[in-house]
Amino acid sequence: MDWSIIGLNFLYAGLGTALTLGFMILGYWIFDAFNPLDINAELGKDNRAVGIVVAAIFIGLGIAVGLVIGMGLN
């Protein structure tokens, strides 16, 4: 068993995770900038519809960006 390959795979997984989270945060900020609704205030008022939309944004961005980064690192 070659430990350098295992270590490199963990490094790629960590790098992919960090990039995916960064792009998810960036995508949320872009959505928040173009949306006339104050998302943070609505989430503070326990608006579940806005929470579902934000969750869908994170799931969609996570899948898309994670696949792109994962395929690029292999």
N, C-alpha and C positions, 0 to 999 in steps of 0.2 A: 504494500500500500504506500503510495507516494503522498507524503504529508504536505508537500508544496502545492499540489493540485487541490487538496481539500482546503488548505488555507486560502488559496486564490479564489475558490468558489465562495467561501464565506466573505471574503473581501468584496467580490462582485455582488453578493446578495446584500451586504450592508450598503454599498454604494448605490445599488438600485433602489433600496428602501429609502435612503436619504433623498435621492433625486425625485422619487415618486411623491414623497411627502412635501418636498419643496414645490413641485409643480401643482400639487393639490391646493396648497396654500395660495399660490399665485393665481390659480384658477378661481378660487373663492374671492380673492380681492378684486379680480377683474369683473366677476359677476356682480359683486357688491357695488363696484364703481358705476356700472352701466344700468343698474336697477334703481328706479326712483324710490323704492320702498327701503326704509331703514331696517335692514335685516336684524341687526343686533338688538334694536329696541323691540322688534316683534318677537324675537326669541325670548327676550326678557319678560314679555307679557304672556308667555306660554302659548304662543300661536303655533299649534301643531302642524298646520298646513305649511307654514314657512319652514318648520323643522323637517318635514318630509321632503320638501324641495331641496333644502341644503344637503340632506342625507343622500338624495339621488344624485346631486352634483358630485359629492365626494365619492360615491360608488362608481359613477360613470368615469370620472377623471382617474380614479385609482385603477380601474380595469384598463382603460386606454393607455395611460402613461406607463403603467406597470408592464403591460405587454410590449410596448415599444422599447422601453429600456431593457427589459429582460431579453428580448430578441437581439438587441444591439450588443449586449454584453457577452452573449454566447458566441 
